[in-house]
Amino acid sequence: MTLHEPATFVTDLLLAGLGLCLALRLRRAPPASARNWWIASISLMAASAFVGGFYHGFSPEVPAAVEARWWLVVLWIICALGFAMGMGLLREFDPPRSHLWQGLLAAKFAIACTAAALKPEFIVAMADYGSAMLAWTIASLAARRVWRGAILAGVGLSLMAAVIQQSRPGLTELFNHNDLFHVVQAFALFAFYRAGCKLGEGPAGDRGRYRLQARNAE
């Protein structure tokens, strides 16, 4: 069996390995409902990279019907990622009528999966994932939580990666736009990991105040 797009295959697997390592490290942090969903989000990022890597590497070797379903699985994983990020945001703020918001997120997930099945293009899944990042961006700007900087960095890098993937800049045959997308997304993944370490903490000023109180107590 021939390996197609070797650089894309390798960078995808490296991205998947990074995501798995970061998810496992995040499990060591103190338990929090929002953090559990963030661990799921990073794990789904890793899963999409893993399945996508093998798709880029070997999908030309399988029948067209299998290839189409294989690609759809990749898109559905990304849609699940958007749902997990949304649930993480919901658990972080625990708004009134959270069950209603959870139902809306589930409906959004179902609509995204249906849209991906009807139009199996990467941009469809990325639009759903992007809406979750937009919600986190708004929350970051509105609330002074300690994870704000890390979230904004992750969103900004993810946006840069998406632009690279869609604009398809002219690179070499051995390192294409997908490979560069994976490199930038790796930095975004680390930023999201840093945000996950801080979930469940209060406003940004609280950490400094608590440290000052601790020093005064000594």
Buried (B, 14 or more C-beta within 10 A) or exposed (E): EEEBBEBBBBBBBBBBEBBBEBBEBBEEBEEBBBBBBBBBBBBBBBBBBBBBBBBBBBBEEBEEEEBEEBBBBBBBBBBBBBBBBBBBBBBBEEEEEEEEBBEEBEEBBEEBBEBBEEEBEBEBBBBBBBBBBEBBBEBBEEBEBBBBBBBBBBBBBBBBBBEBBEEEEEBEEEEBBBBBBBBBBBBBBBBBBBBBBBBBBEEBEEEEEEEEEEEEEE
